[in-house]
Amino acid sequence: MGKLFFASDYQEGCHPAILDRLVSTNLEHAVGYGLDPHSERARDLIRQACACPEAEIQFLVGGTQANEVVIACALRPWQAVVAATSGHVSVHEAGAIEAGGHKVIELPEREGKISADQVEACARAWETDGNRDHMIQPGMVYVSQPTECGTLYSRSELQALSVVCHDHGMLLYVDGARLAYALAAPENDVTLADLARLCDAFYVGGTKCGALFGEAVVVPDPTTIPHFFTQIKQHGALVAKGFVTGKQFEALFEEGPEGRLYERIGKPAIEAAQRIKSSLAQRGVPLAMENPTNQTFLVADANLLARLDGRVEYGFWERLDEDHTVIRFATSWATTKEDVEALLGLV
């Protein structure tokens, strides 16, 4: 048996349908910067999927780049972004947001999520502080769907966040790095159209969801981020061969006999993760946290880690004590049933 790869959901190249599209169009001549016909068609297809015909859509290379650019371009210099303590912009982006001049205000989370009540309290604390002119203003709320813990915001939770943000003049931004896995989860009730209706900006993740690379940033009201294209260029984030990203999202959002690829590409990952979680429970291996998406967080003792050593790539999460470590198995669109059963055999 070869080594098994469950460390992340972007360890493969891209979905065969995307690779076919890139190969079949490889020698086409195209204008740059995402102004080509493939990119424009991809934008139209995403607008249709989001039921948002006026949305501005720009293609960026990766998640951290998308977060940094959107936050930097949408906020004023005196504003901060509010996020959960486990939020990607808070923990795993090497201070990219702060390097761009914006503070991240962390709120305590519950299962990776923050609530509208917390945001309300945060906004009011600034508004009622007599020294607020000496303080940074909360100007945006950042959440991810799914969260870093693999949990999901419900439609009602996002609705409540949207209301409180707009009541206090704040923007709501959703990181969709793993959005395809949220859409594929049976427990999910949030659609792309819901995101376009409730959020001021969000991105449709490609890197972790079957694309070779790339994310599609959606701004439902283009006036939210004026001169967005120019600002992307200013941040060094405008790709000359933008048609490469456009072609990928064109393939992901085309309507086929089974619907849009993006809206079903996450299903194998969800099924694989459900199989892993149920099997771990049957074998008495405790889960560190429950979630309905493609990440499985388990508490591994020294014996289990020894069995996995050199045989399985997995993600480290945190050390609980001298004898127990929380690790993560991440499944993807490309995870096979054979690999899942081999992993469970080692466990």
N, C-alpha and C positions, 0 to 999 in steps of 0.2 A: 504494500500500500504506500502510495506517495504521500507527501505532506499535504495536510488539509488547511485551507485558507478561510478562516472565519474572523479575521482581525477587523475587516471593514467591508463596506458595501461598494467600494470602487477599486477593487483589485483586478478587475478584468478590463478589456479594452472597451468595446461597445456592442450594443445589440446588433445582430446580423442585418436587420433591416436598415440600420444606419450605415453600417459598413458597405452594404450594397449601394446605397445612395451615394456615398462618397466615391466609391469606385466608378459607378456609372457616369458620374458627372465630373470626374477628375480632370479631364482635359478641356472642360468648358472654360472660356474666357469670361471673367466676371469683374465688375468694378469692386472697389474695396470698401472697407469700413461698414459693412452690413447694409449697403445700399443696393445690393444686387437683387434680381427677381426672386431667388430662393428665399432670401431673408425677408423680403417684403411679403411673400406668400406665407411664410412661417408666422409672421406677425398677424396677418389676417386670420389664419387658422387659430391662433391663440386667442385673438379677440372673440372669435366665434365661440370657442370653448368657454370663455369667461363671460359671455353675453355682455361684452363691454366694447362696443364698436369704436369708441373714441379713445381708447387707452393708448398711451405711448408704451412701446416695448423696445427695450434695448438689450442686446446680448453681451454678456460679460463672461470672463473665462472661468472664474471659480467663486466659491461661496464667500470667502473672506474678502475678496476683491469687491464682490457685489455689496456686502454689508458696509464696508468702508466707504465706497463711493456713494451709495444711497444716503447713508447717514450724514456724510460730509456735505453732500449737495443739498439735502433737504433742510438741515438745521441751520440756524443763524449762529454766529460765533459765540454768543453768550448762552447757548442752549446745550442741554445734556440729553442723553438717551437713557431710559429706564429699562432695566432687564432683570430677570431672575438671577440669583447668585450662580446658577449653573449655566446661564445663557452663554452661547458660543462667543458672543462679543465680549463677555466678561472674563472668560477663562481661556479659551483656546485660539485666540487670534493675536497673541503676542503684543497686546497693547495697540493694535492697529487703529482702533477708534480714538484712543487717547493721543496717539501720534498725529492724528488728523486734527487735533485741537478740541475734541469733545469728550467730556467726562461721561463715564458709565455709572449711573446710580443703581446700585444693586438692591433688590428687594428679596426678602426671604421667600423661598418657594415651597410649594407642596406638590410632590410628585412631578417636579420640574416646571410647574405652572405658577403664574402669579394671577391675582384676581382683580376685578374691577374695583373692589373696595380698597385694596392696597394702593392702586393707582390714584383713586380719589383722595386718600389720605396723603399721599406723596404730593399731589398737586396742591391741595389745600394748605399743607405745611409751608410750601413756598409762598403761596398767595397771601397768607396771613402773617408771615414773618416780617416784623418791622425793619429788619436788616436785609430784605430780599434784594435791594439794589446792589448789595455787596456779594450776592450769591448767584450761582449758576441756576438757570431756570430749566426745569424738566420740560422738554419740548417734543419728545417722541417716546412711545412705548415699543420696545422690541420683544417679540415672541417668536417661537419657531413651531412649525407644524410638520411632523411631530416634534416634541421637545427633545432635549438632550437625553432625557430618561425614556424616550420612546412613547411617552403618553400623548394623548390627543386633547386639544381644545375642542369642546363641543360648539355647535353653532350658537347656542345661547350664551356661552362664555365669551366668544368672540364678539357677539352682539353687545354684551354688557361692556366689554373693553372699548369697543368702538364708540359707544354713547358717552362714556366718561371721558375718553380722550377728546372728543369733539366738544363736549361741554366745557373743557378747560383749555381749548385751543391747542391741543397736542395732536401729533400725527400717530397713526397706528401702522406699524411695519411688521410684516410677517416673513421670516426666513423659511423658505421652502426647500432647503437642501435635500430633504428626504420626502418631499411632498407626494411623490408617486406611491410611496408605501403607506402614507396616511390615506390617500384616496382608495387604496385597495383593501384597507382594513374593514371588516364587516361592521365594526363598532362606530365607524366614522359617519358623521352626518353633515360634514362641511364640504361643499363643492367649490370648484373654481369660480363659479358665478358668485357664491357667497363671499369668497375672498375679495373679489373685485367690488362687491357692493359694500363691504364692511371696512376694508383697509384703504389706507392712502397710498401704500406701495407694498408689493410683495414680489418674491421671485419664485419662478418655477425651476426647481433644481434639475439639472441634467447630469452633472458629474457623477452623482451617486445613484442616478436613476436610469442608467442605460446608455447615456451619451459618452462619447470619447472624452469630452470636456464641455463645460459651458453651462451658464444659467441665463434664464430669460427674465429680466426685471420688468414688471408690469406696474405702470403708474396709471390708475384708472382715470384720473383727471390730470392731464399733462401740465396744467398750470401749477400743480403742486411743486414741481421741480423745474423752474424756468431754465431754458437753455441747457437741458440735460445732456444732449449729445456733446455740446462744447465742453461742458464740465467733465464728462467722461474722458475726453481727449486731454484736458488739463491734468487729470489725475494719472495719465499714462496708461489708461485702461481701455483705450479704443484699439481694437485689433484690426490691423491692415487687411488680413485675409478673413474678414468677418463672415464671408460666405461659407466658411467651413462650419461655423456655429449655426448659421441660418439653415443650412441643409439638414443638420441633425434635428433641429426642432421642427422642420418641415416634415421629416419622416415620423417624428414622435406624435405629431398632431393631425396628420392626415386621417380622414375618415375611411376606414376599411370595412370589410364585411363584419368584423367583430368589434367595430368601434375604433376609437382612438387608441393607438399603442400606448401613449403615456398613461391613460386611465386604467390600463390593465397590466402594464409591465411589472407592477409591484406584486401581483398576485402570487407568483411562485415563491417570492421571498417571505410573504406572510404565511403561506402554507408551511414552508420549511421551518419558520420560527415557531409556529404553533406546535409542530411535531416535536421540536426540541424541548419546548417548555413543558409540554404534557409528559414527555418521557422523563425529563429531569424530576418532575414531581412524583412520578411513579417509582423512581429509583431513590427517592429520599434526598435528592440534592436540593438544598434550599435556594430559592430565588431571592435576590437582594431587593428587587422591586418588580411589580407587575406592570405589564403594558401590552397593548394589542398589536404592536407593529413589528418591525423586523430586527429589533435588538433584544437579546436575551442577556440579562444580568444575573449571574449566579455567584453563590458563595462557595469558593473552592478551598478545600483543605490541602495540606502538603502532599498527601497521597495522590489526590486528583491532579494537582499541578505536575507531579512527577510523571504520571501516565501521559499527560499531554505534552510534556517537554520534548521538543524536537520533532514532534509529530503534528502538532496543530499550532497555527498562528492564531492568536486571540488578542483581544484588547485588554489592557490593564485599566482598571477603574480606580480602586483604592484598596489600601491595606487596612483590614479591620483590626487584626491583632497579630501576634507572632505566628499563629497557626492558620489564619483564614484571610483570604484575599477575594475581593470582588473582581471578577473578570467579565468580559463581554464577548458573546458570539454574535456577529452580525451576518445576516443572510442578505442575498441580493437577488436581482432578477435572473442571475446566471447560476444560482446555487442548485445543485443536482440532488435528487433523492439519494443517490449512491453516496455522495459525500456526507449527507446528513446521517445516514445509517452508519457509516464508518466512524463518524464523530461520536455517535451514541454508543457504538461498540467500545470505544476507548473509555468513555465515561463509566 
